[in-house]
Amino acid sequence: MIKFFQLGFFIGLIFWSISISWVYEAINFYGAGSLLSFFMTVLIICYLSIYFGLFGIAIKYFENSKLKIFILPSVFFILEWIRSWMLSGFPGQNLGIIFDYFWGLLPIIGVAGTSFVIILIICILLEKIRMTYKLSISSILILLLIFGPGHYQEGGSEKLRISIAQPLSNDLYALKEITNNTDTDIVVWPEAVSWYSENIFSNINEKTIIGGFFRKEDTKIYTSIINSNTGHTYDKRNLVPFGEFQPFGDLLTPVSNFFNIQNSSLTQGKYSQNKSDWSGLVCWEIVFNSTFVNRVKNTKYIIHISNDSWYGDSMPELHLKHARARAVESNKWVVRSTTDGISQIISPRKEESSEKINRGEIGYISHEITLNTNDTWYVRMGDLPLLVFSFITLLTASIIDFRKKYES
């Protein structure tokens, strides 16, 4: 068991070291210093690698089980699910998001379900069964990933022309100038550009702004997406530890003070919030499956705003990739505005998406999108069906294994 854990842990170290190198830049942004930033990044990588180690233990423990083909994908799925909420959650970089060509089943089982199918295919190919069965079943699954409905979804009939602004900074004067140059009635601003007040929108020529602001409600402070015309608001739920809230109460206040973090007392938005015709996701909320499914259900298009400036140069492409995957999962356009890149208006059909505003560029993009009120199977059901299946499979296998040991 120990050797299998060590092997899985080692593979995890390699995978996460490559995948989340940007964490070092994010921590160092606040002035922690190179040495401490490196140490904390290593701790995070080691924590995430434990999940690979646990999967290694499962491979050894269930090596003789007749249900192994289904057990291992189930264990992998459950481990990714636990990682998505444990210690505030780290749901990014699921196996299912890595390869765009394998996004064919996203509207049905999502990114996490695609991870399940990829592990299932590997298990089938390695299992000692007749080659005919092995090749035929694995080939069908691969074809579904490559040619599934995610690659051929139809758009809605209702159309909307919309703009996104990328200002590079929170200079409201520059942002208003960009906004007035757009040729649409609706302009999306990035995350947390200022404190919200109706006076912010002065000197803007008859535009509806959907943007990110700090807002105060009694003694509570939220970071939100607000529609300047209707006042409709989405409050951010999945806050960033230390950066936006203080985990474990005041216990780690000295750590936050050391990093010189200013916005560590924000209030978490409610899970269920009133909906408009658009759904709002702030920054990393877009990678949390439960938040995403809850928000976009029964809406027509998705607004995603972010400020990726403190994550370094390697993360924005990953963040954009998550937004692209969400467009495919929901079959709804994702209108993504960031402070300094990468911004894009993203279609579920890649060829329809707008051009990008790359990192470090200033400007805007206007693009026509189609609105879709029909929810995909994944948006309606989320990860629940596979989660139930995985737990039942694991429980069944454990009972069978226990009985064998008891009878012997």
N, C-alpha and C positions, 0 to 999 in steps of 0.2 A: 504493500500500500504506500509506504513512504517513498519508494522509488518512483511510483507513478505520480504521486503528488509533486515530487521534485521536478520530474520531467514536464508536467503540465505547468508548474510555476515558472520554470525556465522559459518555456515557449511564451507564456504570458509576459514575462519581462521583455522579451524581444518585441512582441506585438505592441504592447502598450508604450514602450520606449519610442517606437516609430510613430505611433498613432497620436500621442498626446504630448509631444515635445513642446507644444505651445503653452502648456501649463507653467513651465518654468518662466516664460516671458510674462505671463499674466501675474504671477506672484512677484516677480522682480519689478514689475511696473510700479508697485507701491513702495519701493525703496527698501525691500528686505535685505538686499545685498545678494551677490552671486552665490556665496557659500550656503546661506540659509535657504535661498530659493531652490538651489540644487537639492539640498537635503529634503525639503518638503515635497519636491517633485518625485524624488526617489521613493518616499513613503507612499505617495499616491499610487505610483506604478506598482509597488509591492502589494498594496492593498488590492488593486484590481487584478493582479496576477494570481491572487489566492483563488479566484473563481475558476481559472484555468486549472489550478492544482486540484480543486475539488472535483472538477470534471475528470481529471486523470484518475482519481480514486474511484469514481463511478465506473470508468472503463474496466478497471481491475476487479471491482466488487461484483459486477454483473457479467463478467466475461463468459460464464457458462450458462447464463439465463437464456431460455428459449424466446424471451421477449426482448432480447438485447437490441434488435433492430429499432424498436420503438422506445425502449428505455433511454438510450443515450441521447437521442434528439430531445426527449422530454426533459431529461436532466439539464441539458444545455439551455433549453428554452426557459426552464424555471430559474436557472442561475442568472440568465440575462434579465429576467423579470425582477429578481431580488436586487440585482445591481442597479436597476432603474429607480429604486426607491430607498434603498438602504443608505443611511448617513446623508440624507437629503437627495440622494440619487445621482447616478452617473450613467445615464441611459444611452449616451452617444456611442458611435462606432460598433453597433451590432454587426455581426457577420453578414447579415442580409443586406446591408447598405453598401458594402464595399464594391460590388460589381454591378454596374448599371444594366448590363445585359441580362441580369437575373431578376429584373424587376417585374416580370410578367404576372406574378401572382400578388403584387402589392395591393390591388383593390380588394382582394379577397382575404388575405391573411396578414398583410402588412409586412414591415421590415423584420419584426421579431419572428413572424411565421416563416418568412423566407430563410432565416437562420435555421429553423427547425428542419425545413425541407433539405437544405444543403447538408446538414449533419445526417439526415435520413439517407440521402443518396450515398454518402461516404460509407455508412454502415452497411447498406445493401451491397455495395461493390466489394466490401471486405468480408462479408458473411460467406460461410461455406454452404452455398446452395447451388442448385443447377445453374450453369452459365446462361442458359436460355432465359430463365426467370430473372436472373441478376441483370442481364443487359436490357431486357424488355422493360422491366419496371423502372430501372434507373433512367433509361432513355426517355420514357414517357414523362417522368418528373423533370428532367432537364429541358425537354421540349416545352413543357408548361412554363418553366422559368423564362425561357428565351422567347417564346412566341405566345405567351399568355395574354389575357385581356389588358394588362397594364400597358402594353405597347400599342394597343389599338382602340382606345376609348374614344367615344364621340363627345363632342362639346355640346353645350346648350344653344338655344336659339336667341335668347336675349343678350344684347351686347351693351358694353359700357366702355367708354374711353376714359382712361385714368393716367395720372402722372406720378412719378416718384422723384424725390429730391435727394441729392447727396451733397451736403454742404461742407464736408471735411471737419467742421467744428460746430460749436453751438452758438455761432454768431448769428443772432436773429435778423440783423440787417441784411446779411448776405443770403440767409435762407429766404427772407421775404422777396429779395430781388430775383432769386432763382424761381420762386413760386409765381411771381408776376410774369415771368417769361414763358411759362407753360401755356399750352393751347387747350387745356381741358378745364372742366369745372371742379374736378376733385383732384387734390394733390396730397400725397402721403409723405409725411415727415418722419425722420428717424426717431430712435428712442431717446427719451429724457432730454429734450432740447432746452427746457426751462421749466419754471413753475407755471402752472396753468392759471390763466386769467383771461377774461374776454378782451382785455386791452392788447393782448399779444397780437391779435389779428388785425390791428389797425394798419392802414396803408397797404392792404392786400385787396386786389381788384376782384371782388365778387367770386371768391373761390371758397369751396368747402375744404377745410383742412382736416385730415385724419392723421393725428400725430401723437408722439410720445411726450408725456409731461409728468412732472411731479405734482401731486395734488394733496391738499390737506383736508381732512374730515375730522373735526373736533381735535383730538390730540394725536390722531393717527395720520401717518404719511404713506401714500401709495405711489407707485410708479405705474402709469396707466396709458392706455390708448384712448383718445377722446376725439369725437367728431365735433368740430367747431359749429356746425349748423344745427345738429339735433341734440348735442350734449351727451350722446350715448357714450358709455364708458366701459372699458374692460380693464380691470385691475390685475396686475401681474401676480400670479399665484406661486410659481416656482422660482423663488428668490435665490440669489447666489450666496452661498455661505460666506460670511465675513464681509463680502462686498456689499450685500444688501440687507442681511440680517445676522444677528449674533447667535450662532448655534450654542446650545447648552447654557442659555441665559447669560449671566454676567461672569460665568466661570472663566471664559476665554477672552474677556475684555482686554487684559494686558497684551494678548496676541494681536488683537485688532488695533490697539494703540501703537504697537510696535510697527505694524505695517502702514500706519498712517492712513487708515481707511476711514473715509468720512461718512459714507452712506450705509451704515451697518444697523440702522434702526427702522427699516421700512416695515410696513404691515403687509402680511400675506393676504392676497385677494381670495375671495370665496371660490370654492370648487365650481359651484353652479351660479352663473351670473345671467342677467337678462341679455337677450340676444337681439341683434339688428340683422339686416340682410347680409352683413359681412361679419366674419369672426376675427378676433384679434389675438395675436400671440406676440409676446415680447421676448426678444433675445432667445435664450436657451429653452424657453417653454416649448418651442417647436419640436424638441427631441423627446419630450415626455409624452408617451403614448396616451395615457389616460386623459391628460389635459387636452391634448390635440383632438382626440375623438369627441370629448365632451364639448369643446368649443365649436368645432366645425359642423357638427350635426345640425341639419335643418337650416344651414346658411348657404349663400350663393357664391361667395368668394372669400379669400383669406387675406388678411392684412398681417404682414410680419415685419416688425421693426426691430432694429438692433443697433448697438454701438460696439463694434468689434475692435476698436482702436487699441484697447489695452491687452489684446490677446496675441500680439505679434503678427508676423507675416504668414505663418503656416496654417492658421486656423480658419480664416475667412472662406477658403475654398471648401473646407469640410462643412462649415455652417451652411453655405449655399447648397451643397449636395443634399443635406438633410431637408432643406426647403423644397428642392426638386423632387425628392422621394415623397414628401407629403402631398405635393400636387398630384402625383400618380396615385397614391393611396386613396385620395379623396375624390379624384377626378374634378377638382376645383382649382382655379387659378390662384397662385400665391403672389401677392403684390408686396415685394420686399424692398424696404428702404433702410439703408444703413448710413451711419455718420460719415465713414470714410472708405466704404467698400467691403464687400462686393454687393452692389444693388442690381436687381433685375426683376422684371415682371414675368413670372414663370408659368408656362402652360403645362397641363398634364401630357401634352403632345410636344415633345422637345422642339420640333421644327417651328412651332408657332410662338415660342418664347421671344421676348424682346432681346435686344443687345444688352450687354452688361455695362455697368459703370464700374470700372476696375478700381482696385485699391489705390488710394492716393489721388483719384481724379475728382473734380468738382463738376456738378451739372445736374441734368435731369433727363428722364426718358418719359415719353408719352406713348401709350400703346392701347390697342383695343383688345378687350378680353370678352369672353363669353361667360354668362352666369349660369350656374347649374344648381338647381334645388334638389336634385336626386342624389341621395347618399349611396355610396358604394357599400358592399357587404361589410368591409372592414370598418368603415365609419359607423355603421349601425351596431356592430357586435364587438369591435375592438379585439383585444387579445383573449377575451373570456373563453371562447370555445376551445382553443388550443391549451389554455391554462388548465381548464377542467380536465381535458383529455390527458394532459401531461401528469397531473397529480393522480388521477385514477390509475394510469399506467404504472407510475412509480409505486403507488400503494399496493397494487396487485402484485407486482414483481417482488416487493418486500415481503408480502404475506406468503407467497409461494416459496421464497427462499427461507423464511422462518420455519415453515412447515417441514421442508426438507431436512433442515438441521435438527428439528425436534424429533422427527421420525427416525433419523439415523442415530 
